[in-house]
Amino acid sequence: MPSVATPANDAANISLSQPISTERFALLTQMPIIIYYGDYISADNPHWASQRWIERIRMAQAFADCVNRHGGDASVVQLPDIGIRGNSHFAFIEANNVEIADVLESWLEEKGLK
């Protein structure tokens, strides 16, 4: 029976958790982490691509929660939740990239990284 590939990025294991040693995981708790997601992601959209982005957001949030439970500082931000709309997954090449850069710059300042 031939295998059926799902129309997603399964080869990159984007939606799958990956094993990591305790020592390497501990390094993730030593730096602030921010993950941004753009617009046009809806749990109400049954299309496989939209559902894959929902899955990625959930995995990113689970990752951030795990890092935070172990003393880290990780956040997941969906740009529409902070009033920034109109971005795909290439947020920094969009027409409003300066607005997004300002948000990132503020985060860097807040974390003492700038």
DSSP file (Angstrom, degrees, kcal/mol; ACC not computed):
  #  RESIDUE AA STRUCTURE BP1 BP2  ACC     N-H-->O    O-->H-N    N-H-->O    O-->H-N    TCO  KAPPA ALPHA  PHI   PSI    X-CA   Y-CA   Z-CA
    1    1 A M              0   0    0      0, 0.0     2,-0.1     0, 0.0     0, 0.0   0.000 360.0 360.0 360.0 126.6    0.0    0.0    0.0
    2    2 A P        -     0   0    0      0, 0.0     2,-0.2     0, 0.0     0, 0.0  -0.391 360.0-113.6 -70.2 146.9    1.5    3.4   -1.0
    3    3 A S        -     0   0    0     -2,-0.1     2,-0.6     1,-0.0     0, 0.0  -0.505  22.4-135.9 -78.0 151.2    2.0    5.9    1.8
    4    4 A V        -     0   0    0     -2,-0.2     2,-0.3     0, 0.0    -1,-0.0  -0.938  14.5-144.7-111.1 116.8   -0.1    9.1    1.6
    5    5 A A        -     0   0    0     -2,-0.6     0, 0.0     1,-0.0     0, 0.0  -0.597  14.9-128.6 -79.8 137.6    1.8   12.3    2.3
    6    6 A T        -     0   0    0     -2,-0.3     2,-2.5     1,-0.1     4,-0.3  -0.619  27.3-109.2 -81.6 148.2   -0.1   14.9    4.2
    7    7 A P  S    S+     0   0    0      0, 0.0     2,-0.3     0, 0.0    -1,-0.1  -0.419  87.2  85.4 -77.7  70.3    0.0   18.4    2.5
    8    8 A A  S    S-     0   0    0     -2,-2.5     2,-0.6    44,-0.0     3,-0.4  -0.859  95.5 -82.3-153.6-175.5    2.3   19.9    5.2
    9    9 A N    > > +     0   0    0     -2,-0.3     3,-1.4     1,-0.2     5,-1.0  -0.233  66.8 140.3 -92.6  44.0    5.9   20.3    6.2
   10   10 A D  G > 5 +     0   0    0     -2,-0.6     3,-1.7    -4,-0.3    -1,-0.2   0.810  62.2  66.7 -61.0 -31.3    6.1   16.9    7.9
   11   11 A A  G 3 5S+     0   0    0     -3,-0.4    -1,-0.3     1,-0.3    -2,-0.1   0.814 102.8  47.5 -60.6 -28.7    9.7   16.3    6.5
   12   12 A A  G < 5S-     0   0    0     -3,-1.4    -1,-0.3     0, 0.0    -2,-0.2   0.468 104.7-132.4 -89.7  -2.1   10.8   19.2    8.8
   13   13 A N  T X 5 +     0   0    0     -3,-1.7     3,-1.0    -4,-0.3    -3,-0.2   0.843  49.2 157.3  54.2  36.2    9.0   17.8   11.8
   14   14 A I  T 3 <S+     0   0    0     -5,-1.0    -4,-0.1     1,-0.3    -1,-0.1   0.874  71.2  39.5 -60.5 -38.6    7.6   21.2   12.4
   15   15 A S  T 3  S+     0   0    0     -6,-0.1     2,-0.4     2,-0.1    -1,-0.3   0.441 101.9  87.1 -94.7   2.3    4.6   20.0   14.4
   16   16 A L  S <  S-     0   0    0     -3,-1.0     2,-0.1    -6,-0.1    43,-0.0  -0.810  78.2-119.7-105.2 141.2    6.4   17.3   16.3
   17   17 A S        -     0   0    0     -2,-0.4    -2,-0.1     1,-0.0    -3,-0.0  -0.447  28.8-143.4 -71.5 152.0    8.2   17.6   19.5
   18   18 A Q        -     0   0    0     -2,-0.1     2,-0.1     0, 0.0    -1,-0.0  -0.927  16.8-109.8-118.8 141.0   11.9   16.7   19.4
   19   19 A P        +     0   0    0      0, 0.0     2,-0.3     0, 0.0     0, 0.0  -0.411  39.7 177.0 -67.8 145.5   13.9   15.0   22.1
   20   20 A I        -     0   0    0     -2,-0.1     2,-0.0     4,-0.0     0, 0.0  -0.991  30.7-108.0-148.3 143.2   16.5   17.2   23.8
   21   21 A S     >  -     0   0    0     -2,-0.3     4,-2.7     1,-0.1     5,-0.2  -0.317  29.1-116.2 -70.0 156.5   18.9   16.5   26.7
   22   22 A T  H  > S+     0   0    0      1,-0.2     4,-2.3     2,-0.2     5,-0.1   0.880 116.3  53.8 -58.5 -39.2   18.2   18.0   30.1
   23   23 A E  H  > S+     0   0    0      2,-0.2     4,-1.0     1,-0.2    -1,-0.2   0.922 110.9  43.8 -64.4 -44.7   21.5   19.9   29.8
   24   24 A R  H  > S+     0   0    0      1,-0.2     4,-0.8     2,-0.2     3,-0.5   0.896 112.1  53.3 -68.7 -38.9   20.5   21.5   26.4
   25   25 A F  H >X S+     0   0    0     -4,-2.7     3,-1.2     1,-0.2     4,-0.7   0.909 101.9  59.9 -60.8 -40.7   17.0   22.2   27.6
   26   26 A A  H >< S+     0   0    0     -4,-2.3     3,-0.9     1,-0.3     4,-0.3   0.828  96.9  61.3 -57.7 -31.9   18.4   24.1   30.6
   27   27 A L  H >< S+     0   0    0     -4,-1.0     3,-1.4    -3,-0.5    -1,-0.3   0.840  95.9  60.6 -63.7 -31.9   20.2   26.4   28.2
   28   28 A L  H X< S+     0   0    0     -3,-1.2     3,-0.6    -4,-0.8    45,-0.4   0.735  98.7  57.3 -67.7 -21.5   16.8   27.5   26.9
   29   29 A T  T << S+     0   0    0     -3,-0.9    -1,-0.3    -4,-0.7    -2,-0.2   0.504  95.4  67.2 -85.3  -3.5   15.9   28.7   30.3
   30   30 A Q  T <  S+     0   0    0     -3,-1.4    -1,-0.2    -4,-0.3    -2,-0.2   0.433 100.2  47.4 -97.2  -0.3   18.9   31.1   30.4
   31   31 A M  S <  S-     0   0    0     -3,-0.6    42,-0.5    -4,-0.2     2,-0.1  -0.994  87.3-107.0-139.8 144.8   17.7   33.4   27.6
   32   32 A P  E     -a   73   0A   0      0, 0.0     2,-0.4     0, 0.0    42,-0.2  -0.476  35.8-160.5 -69.5 144.0   14.4   35.2   26.9
   33   33 A I  E     -a   74   0A   0     40,-2.6    42,-1.9    -2,-0.1     2,-0.4  -0.988  11.1-176.6-129.2 133.4   12.5   33.7   24.0
   34   34 A I  E     -a   75   0A   0     -2,-0.4     2,-0.5    40,-0.2    42,-0.2  -0.998   4.8-168.3-130.0 136.7    9.8   35.3   21.9
   35   35 A I  E     -a   76   0A   0     40,-2.0    42,-3.1    -2,-0.4     2,-0.4  -0.988   9.5-160.9-125.6 121.1    7.8   33.6   19.1
   36   36 A Y  E     -a   77   0A   0     -2,-0.5     2,-0.4    40,-0.2    42,-0.2  -0.814   4.9-168.4-103.8 141.8    5.6   35.8   16.8
   37   37 A Y  E     -a   78   0A   0     40,-2.4    42,-3.1    -2,-0.4    52,-0.1  -0.983  13.9-139.6-126.3 142.2    2.8   34.6   14.6
   38   38 A G        -     0   0    0     -2,-0.4     3,-0.2     1,-0.2    50,-0.2   0.181  29.4 -76.1 -83.4-157.2    1.1   36.6   12.0
   39   39 A D  S    S+     0   0    0     48,-2.7    -1,-0.2     1,-0.2     3,-0.1  -0.150  92.5  61.3 -94.2-175.4   -2.5   37.0   10.9
   40   40 A Y        +     0   0    0      1,-0.2     2,-0.6    -2,-0.1    -1,-0.2   0.743  67.6 129.3  66.0  28.0   -4.9   34.9    8.9
   41   41 A I        +     0   0    0     -3,-0.2     2,-0.4    12,-0.1    -1,-0.2  -0.961  29.9 169.1-113.9 118.1   -4.8   31.9   11.3
   42   42 A S    >   -     0   0    0     -2,-0.6     3,-1.2     1,-0.1    12,-0.1  -0.987  37.7-154.2-137.0 127.7   -8.3   30.7   12.3
   43   43 A A  T 3  S+     0   0    0     -2,-0.4    -1,-0.1     1,-0.2     8,-0.0   0.717 100.4  63.1 -66.2 -19.9   -9.4   27.7   14.2
   44   44 A D  T 3  S+     0   0    0     -3,-0.1    -1,-0.2     2,-0.0     7,-0.0   0.640  81.8  90.6 -79.9 -14.6  -12.7   28.1   12.3
   45   45 A N    <   -     0   0    0     -3,-1.2    -3,-0.1     1,-0.1     6,-0.1  -0.739  61.8-162.6 -85.5 116.0  -11.1   27.6    9.0
   46   46 A P        +     0   0    0      0, 0.0    -1,-0.1     0, 0.0    -3,-0.0   0.572  51.0 119.6 -76.9  -6.9  -11.2   23.8    8.1
   47   47 A H  S  > S-     0   0    0      1,-0.1     4,-2.2     2,-0.0     3,-0.4  -0.314  72.7-124.3 -60.3 139.9   -8.5   24.1    5.4
   48   48 A W  H  > S+     0   0    0      1,-0.2     4,-2.1     2,-0.2     5,-0.2   0.837 107.8  56.0 -57.0 -36.0   -5.5   21.9    6.3
   49   49 A A  H  > S+     0   0    0      2,-0.2     4,-1.7     1,-0.2    -1,-0.2   0.915 108.7  46.0 -66.5 -41.7   -3.0   24.8    6.1
   50   50 A S  H  > S+     0   0    0     -3,-0.4     4,-2.0     1,-0.2    -1,-0.2   0.913 112.3  51.6 -65.4 -41.6   -4.9   26.9    8.6
   51   51 A Q  H  X S+     0   0    0     -4,-2.2     4,-2.2     1,-0.2    -2,-0.2   0.857 106.5  54.3 -64.6 -34.2   -5.2   23.9   10.9
   52   52 A R  H  X S+     0   0    0     -4,-2.1     4,-2.3    -5,-0.2    -1,-0.2   0.887 107.3  50.6 -66.4 -38.0   -1.5   23.3   10.6
   53   53 A W  H  X S+     0   0    0     -4,-1.7     4,-2.3     2,-0.2    -2,-0.2   0.892 108.8  51.5 -67.4 -37.6   -0.8   26.9   11.8
   54   54 A I  H  X S+     0   0    0     -4,-2.0     4,-2.4     2,-0.2    -2,-0.2   0.922 110.1  50.2 -61.1 -43.2   -3.2   26.4   14.7
   55   55 A E  H  X S+     0   0    0     -4,-2.2     4,-2.4     1,-0.2    -2,-0.2   0.905 109.6  50.6 -60.9 -42.5   -1.2   23.2   15.6
   56   56 A R  H  X S+     0   0    0     -4,-2.3     4,-2.6     2,-0.2    -1,-0.2   0.897 109.6  50.2 -63.9 -40.6    2.1   25.1   15.4
   57   57 A I  H  X S+     0   0    0     -4,-2.3     4,-2.6     2,-0.2    -2,-0.2   0.924 111.0  49.1 -63.8 -43.5    0.8   27.9   17.7
   58   58 A R  H  X S+     0   0    0     -4,-2.4     4,-2.4     1,-0.2    -2,-0.2   0.909 112.4  47.9 -62.7 -41.1   -0.3   25.3   20.2
   59   59 A M  H  X S+     0   0    0     -4,-2.4     4,-2.5     2,-0.2    -2,-0.2   0.907 111.3  50.7 -66.2 -41.2    3.0   23.5   20.0
   60   60 A A  H  X S+     0   0    0     -4,-2.6     4,-2.7     2,-0.2    -2,-0.2   0.908 111.4  48.3 -62.8 -41.2    4.8   26.9   20.4
   61   61 A Q  H  X S+     0   0    0     -4,-2.6     4,-2.8     2,-0.2    -2,-0.2   0.897 110.4  50.8 -66.7 -39.5    2.7   27.7   23.5
   62   62 A A  H  X S+     0   0    0     -4,-2.4     4,-2.2     2,-0.2    -2,-0.2   0.908 111.4  49.3 -62.9 -40.8    3.4   24.3   25.0
   63   63 A F  H  X S+     0   0    0     -4,-2.5     4,-2.6     2,-0.2    -2,-0.2   0.946 112.3  47.1 -60.7 -49.6    7.1   24.9   24.4
   64   64 A A  H  X S+     0   0    0     -4,-2.7     4,-2.7     1,-0.2    10,-0.3   0.910 111.7  51.0 -60.8 -43.0    6.9   28.3   26.1
   65   65 A D  H  X S+     0   0    0     -4,-2.8     4,-2.4     2,-0.2    -1,-0.2   0.908 111.0  48.7 -60.8 -42.1    4.9   26.9   29.0
   66   66 A C  H  X S+     0   0    0     -4,-2.2     4,-1.1     2,-0.2    -2,-0.2   0.931 111.7  48.2 -64.5 -46.4    7.5   24.2   29.5
   67   67 A V  H ><>S+     0   0    0     -4,-2.6     5,-2.6     1,-0.2     3,-0.6   0.923 113.5  48.6 -58.7 -44.5   10.4   26.6   29.4
   68   68 A N  H ><5S+     0   0    0     -4,-2.7     3,-1.8     1,-0.2    -2,-0.2   0.865 104.7  58.0 -66.6 -37.1    8.6   28.9   31.9
   69   69 A R  H 3<5S+     0   0    0     -4,-2.4    -1,-0.2     1,-0.3    -2,-0.2   0.778 106.6  51.2 -61.9 -24.8    7.8   26.0   34.2
   70   70 A H  T <<5S-     0   0    0     -4,-1.1    -1,-0.3    -3,-0.6    -2,-0.2   0.104 133.3 -87.9-102.0  21.0   11.5   25.4   34.4
   71   71 A G  T < 5S+     0   0    0     -3,-1.8    -3,-0.2     1,-0.2    -2,-0.1   0.533  87.0 127.0  92.0   7.2   12.4   29.0   35.3
   72   72 A G      < -     0   0    0     -5,-2.6     2,-0.3    -6,-0.2    -1,-0.2  -0.114  58.5-124.5 -86.8-172.1   12.7   30.4   31.8
   73   73 A D  E     +a   32   0A   0    -42,-0.5   -40,-2.6   -45,-0.4     2,-0.4  -0.780  43.9 152.0-138.7  88.0   11.1   33.4   30.1
   74   74 A A  E     -a   33   0A   0    -10,-0.3     2,-0.3    -2,-0.3   -40,-0.2  -0.948  16.3-177.4-124.9 142.6    9.3   32.4   26.9
   75   75 A S  E     -a   34   0A   0    -42,-1.9   -40,-2.0    -2,-0.4     2,-0.5  -0.980  17.6-151.9-138.4 148.8    6.3   34.0   25.2
   76   76 A V  E     -a   35   0A   0     -2,-0.3     2,-0.5   -42,-0.2   -40,-0.2  -0.991  18.8-170.4-118.4 126.8    4.2   33.4   22.2
   77   77 A V  E     -a   36   0A   0    -42,-3.1   -40,-2.4    -2,-0.5     2,-0.7  -0.974  15.8-157.0-123.6 124.3    2.6   36.5   20.6
   78   78 A Q  E >>  -a   37   0A   0     -2,-0.5     3,-2.0   -42,-0.2     4,-0.6  -0.897  22.2-139.0 -94.1 117.3   -0.1   36.4   17.9
   79   79 A L  G >4>S+     0   0    0    -42,-3.1     5,-2.4    -2,-0.7     3,-1.5   0.813  99.1  58.1 -50.8 -40.5    0.3   39.8   16.2
   80   80 A P  G >45S+     0   0    0      0, 0.0     3,-1.5     0, 0.0    -1,-0.3   0.830  97.4  63.9 -60.4 -28.1   -3.5   40.4   15.9
   81   81 A D  G <45S+     0   0    0     -3,-2.0    -2,-0.2     1,-0.3     4,-0.1   0.722 106.6  42.9 -67.4 -20.0   -3.8   40.1   19.7
   82   82 A I  G <<5S-     0   0    0     -3,-1.5    -1,-0.3    -4,-0.6    -3,-0.1   0.157 129.1 -95.4-110.7  17.6   -1.6   43.2   20.1
   83   83 A G  T < 5S+     0   0    0     -3,-1.5     2,-0.6     1,-0.2    -2,-0.1   0.585  85.0 126.6  87.1  11.4   -3.4   45.1   17.3
   84   84 A I      < +     0   0    0     -5,-2.4     2,-0.3    -6,-0.2    -1,-0.2  -0.908  34.3 173.7-105.9 118.4   -1.1   44.3   14.4
   85   85 A R        +     0   0    0     -2,-0.6    11,-0.1     1,-0.1   -47,-0.0  -0.834  43.2  51.2-123.2 158.3   -2.9   42.9   11.4
   86   86 A G  S    S+     0   0    0     -2,-0.3     2,-0.4     1,-0.3     9,-0.2   0.662  71.1 132.5  97.7  19.4   -2.1   41.9    7.8
   87   87 A N        -     0   0    0     -3,-0.2   -48,-2.7     7,-0.1    -1,-0.3  -0.854  36.3-162.5-111.8 139.6    0.9   39.7    8.3
   88   88 A S        -     0   0    0     -2,-0.4     3,-0.3   -50,-0.2   -49,-0.1  -0.028  56.0 -73.2 -88.6-158.8    1.7   36.4    6.9
   89   89 A H  S    S+     0   0    0      1,-0.2     2,-0.2   -51,-0.1     3,-0.2   0.463 129.6  65.8 -82.5   0.9    4.4   34.1    8.2
   90   90 A F    >   +     0   0    0      1,-0.1     3,-2.1     2,-0.0     4,-0.4  -0.509  65.1 160.5-111.4  60.5    7.1   36.4    6.8
   91   91 A A  G >   +     0   0    0     -3,-0.3     3,-1.0     1,-0.3     9,-0.2   0.772  64.9  59.0 -57.7 -31.7    6.1   39.3    9.1
   92   92 A F  G 3  S+     0   0    0      1,-0.2    -1,-0.3    -3,-0.2     5,-0.1   0.512 104.5  50.0 -83.2  -1.7    9.4   41.2    8.7
   93   93 A I  G <  S+     0   0    0     -3,-2.1    -1,-0.2     3,-0.0    -2,-0.2   0.357  89.5 105.8-109.8   4.3    9.0   41.5    4.9
   94   94 A E  S X  S-     0   0    0     -3,-1.0     3,-1.5    -4,-0.4     4,-0.1  -0.277  88.7-101.5 -77.8 168.4    5.5   42.9    5.0
   95   95 A A  T 3  S+     0   0    0      1,-0.3     3,-0.4    -9,-0.2    -1,-0.1   0.774 122.6  51.5 -61.6 -27.4    4.6   46.5    4.4
   96   96 A N  T >> S+     0   0    0      1,-0.2     4,-1.7   -10,-0.1     3,-0.5  -0.015  70.3 125.4 -99.4  30.4    4.3   47.1    8.1
   97   97 A N  H <>  +     0   0    0     -3,-1.5     4,-2.6     1,-0.2    -1,-0.2   0.785  68.0  58.9 -62.8 -27.7    7.7   45.7    9.0
   98   98 A V  H 3> S+     0   0    0     -3,-0.4     4,-2.3     2,-0.2    -1,-0.2   0.902 104.3  51.4 -67.7 -39.4    8.8   48.8   10.8
   99   99 A E  H <> S+     0   0    0     -3,-0.5     4,-1.7     2,-0.2    -2,-0.2   0.915 112.7  45.4 -61.6 -42.7    5.8   48.5   13.2
  100  100 A I  H  X S+     0   0    0     -4,-1.7     4,-2.4     1,-0.2    -2,-0.2   0.899 110.9  52.9 -68.4 -40.1    6.8   44.8   13.9
  101  101 A A  H  X S+     0   0    0     -4,-2.6     4,-2.8     1,-0.2    -2,-0.2   0.881 106.7  53.8 -61.7 -37.5   10.5   45.8   14.3
  102  102 A D  H  X S+     0   0    0     -4,-2.3     4,-2.4     2,-0.2    -1,-0.2   0.899 108.3  49.4 -62.5 -41.0    9.4   48.5   16.9
  103  103 A V  H  X S+     0   0    0     -4,-1.7     4,-2.0     2,-0.2    -2,-0.2   0.930 113.6  45.9 -63.5 -45.4    7.5   45.7   18.8
  104  104 A L  H  X S+     0   0    0     -4,-2.4     4,-2.6     1,-0.2    -2,-0.2   0.904 111.2  52.4 -64.6 -41.1   10.6   43.5   18.8
  105  105 A E  H  X S+     0   0    0     -4,-2.8     4,-2.4     1,-0.2    -1,-0.2   0.905 108.4  50.8 -62.1 -41.5   12.9   46.4   19.7
  106  106 A S  H  X S+     0   0    0     -4,-2.4     4,-2.7     2,-0.2    -1,-0.2   0.906 110.3  49.9 -61.6 -41.5   10.7   47.2   22.7
  107  107 A W  H  X S+     0   0    0     -4,-2.0     4,-2.1     2,-0.2    -2,-0.2   0.917 109.6  50.8 -63.1 -43.5   10.8   43.5   23.8
  108  108 A L  H  <>S+     0   0    0     -4,-2.6     5,-3.3     1,-0.2     6,-0.6   0.910 112.2  47.1 -60.9 -42.3   14.6   43.6   23.4
  109  109 A E  H ><5S+     0   0    0     -4,-2.4     3,-1.5     4,-0.2    -2,-0.2   0.932 110.1  52.8 -63.7 -45.9   14.8   46.7   25.6
  110  110 A E  H 3<5S+     0   0    0     -4,-2.7    -1,-0.2     1,-0.3    -2,-0.2   0.856 112.2  45.8 -57.2 -36.8   12.4   45.2   28.2
  111  111 A K  T 3<5S-     0   0    0     -4,-2.1    -1,-0.3    -5,-0.2    -2,-0.2   0.426 115.9-114.8 -88.4   0.7   14.7   42.1   28.4
  112  112 A G  T < 5S+     0   0    0     -3,-1.5    -3,-0.2    -4,-0.3    -2,-0.1   0.810  82.3 121.6  71.5  29.5   17.9   44.2   28.6
  113  113 A L      <       0   0    0     -5,-3.3    -4,-0.2    -6,-0.2    -5,-0.1   0.369 360.0 360.0-105.1   2.0   19.1   42.9   25.3
  114  114 A K              0   0    0     -6,-0.6    -5,-0.1    -5,-0.1    -1,-0.1   0.366 360.0 360.0-122.1 360.0   19.4   46.2   23.5
